[in-house]
Amino acid sequence: MKPNTVLITGASRGIGRAAAYAFASKGYHLILVCRNSGEILQLLCEELKNSYHIECKMFQGDVGDEVFVSSIFSQIDSLDILVNNAGISYFGLLQDMTLQSWNQVFSTNLTAAFLFSKYAIPLMLRSGHGRIINISSAWGTTGASLEVAYSASKSGLNGLTRALAKELAPSNIQVNAIACGMIDTDMNHTLSIEEIDAIKENIPAGRLGTSEEVAFLIMQLACAGNYLTGQIIGFDGGWI
């Protein structure tokens, strides 16, 4: 039986990188995508191939660009799982934000999920099954001051998840999202130690989550029963 294939965006670091290790350790073939860290992703691909004896392809480019996305799928024959993980943040007042920065956040956080899902669905329909797992944020539910664009894009991702799940459920393709709280990734390393400590005080679990914990939940969703779909699963240590 042919091993399943998973495509992960934003795979060079953080949650995407941890998910790549998790899937490779279970024998999945990998298609890894990043925007800026091609050399790092290439090294990761080689490591996973050598360590787990799986196939691994990597692509570097703008995940919000349809030409780039379509070029990836022109080289893919089958796909079982799509993990829409690519994401960027913007911290600052909305009144100071440029339209270019707004568009970049939405392109990476929401348009990319649309594009990769759009091109993945025909492959999943052909095989009669599939899983789309979107990495969202607690801010997509509650909103965050000084992160309006990020919050809005993740709220949109939640809406995409719920609606697409209804659209694809009759075709045995499940769509779910993980709404992450504060995870210990590079995106949050811009915060000071004092700011991190203050956040921890408001998290009932008393700590930040890890990328490996999110990757474990991604694996659980990838293997869950097909009645689980259209859900936004909070993963925030009880914070929200």
C-alpha positions as CSV (number, residue, x, y, z in Angstrom):
1,M,0.0,0.0,0.0
2,K,1.4,3.4,-1.0
3,P,2.2,5.7,1.9
4,N,0.1,8.7,2.4
5,T,1.4,12.1,1.2
6,V,1.1,15.3,3.2
7,L,1.8,18.9,2.0
8,I,2.9,21.4,4.7
9,T,3.2,25.1,4.0
10,G,5.5,27.2,6.3
11,A,7.5,24.1,6.8
12,S,11.0,25.5,7.4
13,R,10.5,26.4,11.1
14,G,8.2,26.3,14.1
15,I,4.9,24.3,13.8
16,G,5.4,23.4,10.2
17,R,8.9,22.0,10.8
18,A,7.7,20.0,13.9
19,A,4.8,18.6,11.8
20,A,7.2,17.5,9.1
21,Y,9.2,15.5,11.6
22,A,6.0,14.0,13.0
23,F,4.6,12.9,9.7
24,A,8.0,11.6,8.5
25,S,8.4,9.5,11.6
26,K,5.1,7.7,10.7
27,G,6.2,7.0,7.1
28,Y,4.4,9.7,5.3
29,H,5.8,11.2,2.1
30,L,6.3,14.9,2.3
31,I,5.9,18.0,0.2
32,L,7.3,20.9,2.1
33,V,6.9,24.6,1.1
34,C,8.4,27.8,2.4
35,R,8.8,31.4,1.3
36,N,12.2,32.6,2.3
37,S,14.2,29.7,3.9
38,G,15.0,27.5,1.0
39,E,18.4,26.3,2.2
40,I,17.1,25.4,5.6
41,L,14.2,23.6,4.1
42,Q,16.4,21.7,1.7
43,L,18.6,20.5,4.6
44,L,15.4,19.4,6.5
45,C,14.2,17.5,3.5
46,E,17.5,15.6,3.1
47,E,17.6,14.9,6.9
48,L,14.1,13.4,6.8
49,K,14.7,11.4,3.7
50,N,17.8,9.9,5.2
51,S,16.4,9.3,8.7
52,Y,13.0,7.9,7.8
53,H,13.5,6.7,4.3
54,I,10.5,8.6,2.9
55,E,10.2,10.8,-0.2
56,C,10.5,14.5,0.4
57,K,10.0,17.3,-2.1
58,M,10.6,21.0,-1.3
59,F,9.4,24.2,-3.0
60,Q,10.3,27.8,-2.2
61,G,8.1,30.7,-3.2
62,D,5.3,33.1,-2.4
63,V,2.5,30.9,-1.0
64,G,-0.1,33.7,-2.0
65,D,0.9,33.6,-5.6
66,E,-1.3,31.4,-7.8
67,V,1.4,30.8,-10.4
68,F,3.7,29.4,-7.8
69,V,1.0,27.2,-6.2
70,S,-0.2,25.9,-9.5
71,S,3.4,25.0,-10.5
72,I,3.7,22.9,-7.3
73,F,0.5,21.0,-8.0
74,S,1.6,20.4,-11.6
75,Q,4.3,18.1,-10.1
76,I,2.0,16.3,-7.7
77,D,0.1,13.1,-8.6
78,S,-1.7,12.5,-5.3
79,L,-2.3,14.2,-2.0
80,D,-3.9,12.9,1.2
81,I,-3.4,15.7,3.7
82,L,-2.9,19.4,3.4
83,V,-1.6,21.4,6.3
84,N,-2.1,25.2,5.7
85,N,0.4,26.5,8.3
86,A,2.1,29.4,6.6
87,G,1.5,32.6,8.5
88,I,3.0,36.0,9.3
89,S,2.1,38.6,11.9
90,Y,2.0,42.4,12.0
91,F,2.3,44.3,15.3
92,G,1.2,47.9,15.4
93,L,-1.6,50.3,15.3
94,L,-4.0,49.9,12.4
95,Q,-3.8,53.6,11.6
96,D,-0.1,53.2,10.9
97,M,-0.4,50.1,8.8
98,T,0.1,50.4,5.0
99,L,-2.2,48.7,2.5
100,Q,0.9,46.7,1.3
101,S,1.4,45.3,4.8
102,W,-2.3,44.5,5.1
103,N,-2.4,42.7,1.8
104,Q,0.8,40.8,2.6
105,V,-0.7,39.5,5.9
106,F,-3.9,38.4,4.1
107,S,-2.0,36.9,1.2
108,T,0.1,34.7,3.5
109,N,-2.5,33.8,6.1
110,L,-5.7,33.5,4.1
111,T,-5.2,33.6,0.4
112,A,-2.5,30.9,0.6
113,A,-5.0,28.6,2.4
114,F,-7.5,29.3,-0.4
115,L,-5.1,28.5,-3.2
116,F,-3.6,25.4,-1.7
117,S,-7.0,24.1,-0.9
118,K,-8.3,24.9,-4.3
119,Y,-5.6,22.9,-6.0
120,A,-5.5,20.1,-3.4
121,I,-9.3,19.3,-3.6
122,P,-9.3,17.8,-7.1
123,L,-6.5,15.3,-6.1
124,M,-8.5,14.4,-2.9
125,L,-11.7,14.0,-4.9
126,R,-9.9,11.6,-7.3
127,S,-8.8,9.4,-4.4
128,G,-12.1,9.6,-2.5
129,H,-10.7,11.0,0.7
130,G,-8.6,13.8,2.2
131,R,-7.9,16.0,5.1
132,I,-7.3,19.8,5.2
133,I,-5.9,21.1,8.5
134,N,-5.6,24.9,8.9
135,I,-3.4,26.4,11.6
136,S,-5.4,29.3,13.0
137,S,-5.1,31.4,16.1
138,A,-7.0,32.2,19.3
139,W,-7.0,35.8,18.0
140,G,-9.2,34.7,15.1
141,T,-11.9,34.2,17.7
142,T,-11.3,37.0,20.2
143,G,-9.2,39.6,18.3
144,A,-6.1,41.2,19.6
145,S,-5.2,44.9,20.0
146,L,-2.3,45.9,17.8
147,E,-2.8,42.8,15.7
148,V,-5.9,43.7,13.8
149,A,-4.8,42.4,10.4
150,Y,-3.5,39.1,11.9
151,S,-6.8,38.7,13.9
152,A,-8.9,39.4,10.8
153,S,-7.0,37.0,8.6
154,K,-7.3,34.2,11.1
155,S,-11.0,34.9,11.6
156,G,-11.3,34.6,7.9
157,L,-9.4,31.3,8.0
158,N,-11.9,30.0,10.6
159,G,-14.8,31.0,8.3
160,L,-13.1,29.2,5.4
161,T,-12.7,26.1,7.5
162,R,-16.3,25.9,8.6
163,A,-17.8,26.6,5.2
164,L,-15.4,24.4,3.2
165,A,-16.0,21.5,5.6
166,K,-19.7,21.6,4.8
167,E,-18.9,21.8,1.1
168,L,-16.6,18.8,1.1
169,A,-18.1,16.5,3.7
170,P,-20.2,14.7,1.1
171,S,-16.9,13.9,-0.7
172,N,-15.3,12.4,2.4
173,I,-12.8,15.3,2.8
174,Q,-12.6,16.7,6.3
175,V,-11.6,20.3,7.0
176,N,-10.6,21.4,10.6
177,A,-8.6,24.1,12.2
178,I,-6.4,24.4,15.2
179,A,-6.7,27.8,17.0
180,C,-3.3,28.2,18.7
181,G,-2.7,30.3,21.7
182,M,0.7,31.5,22.6
183,I,3.2,28.9,21.1
184,D,6.9,29.1,21.6
185,T,7.9,29.9,18.0
186,D,10.0,32.5,16.2
187,M,7.0,34.6,15.5
188,N,6.7,35.3,19.3
189,H,10.4,35.7,20.0
190,T,10.0,39.4,19.2
191,L,8.4,39.8,22.6
192,S,10.5,40.6,25.6
193,I,11.0,38.2,28.5
194,E,8.9,40.5,30.7
195,E,6.1,40.4,28.1
196,I,6.3,36.6,27.9
197,D,6.2,36.3,31.7
198,A,3.1,38.6,31.8
199,I,1.3,36.4,29.2
200,K,2.2,33.2,31.1
201,E,0.5,34.7,34.2
202,N,-2.8,34.8,32.2
203,I,-2.5,31.3,30.8
204,P,-4.0,28.7,33.2
205,A,-1.4,26.1,32.1
206,G,1.3,28.6,33.2
207,R,3.4,28.2,30.1
208,L,3.7,28.6,26.3
209,G,2.7,25.7,24.1
210,T,5.4,24.0,22.0
211,S,5.5,23.3,18.2
212,E,5.8,19.6,18.9
213,E,2.5,19.7,20.9
214,V,0.7,21.4,18.0
215,A,2.3,18.8,15.6
216,F,0.9,16.0,17.7
217,L,-2.6,17.5,17.5
218,I,-2.2,17.8,13.7
219,M,-1.3,14.1,13.6
220,Q,-4.4,13.3,15.6
221,L,-6.6,15.3,13.2
222,A,-5.0,13.6,10.3
223,C,-6.0,10.2,11.8
224,A,-9.3,11.1,13.3
225,G,-12.6,9.6,12.2
226,N,-14.3,11.2,9.2
227,Y,-17.2,12.5,11.3
228,L,-14.9,15.1,12.8
229,T,-15.1,18.1,10.4
230,G,-15.8,21.8,10.4
231,Q,-14.2,22.3,13.9
232,I,-12.1,25.1,15.2
233,I,-10.1,23.4,18.0
234,G,-8.7,25.6,20.7
235,F,-5.1,24.8,21.7
236,D,-4.2,27.5,24.2
237,G,-3.6,26.0,27.7
238,G,-7.0,27.3,28.8
239,W,-6.2,30.9,27.9
240,I,-9.2,31.8,25.9
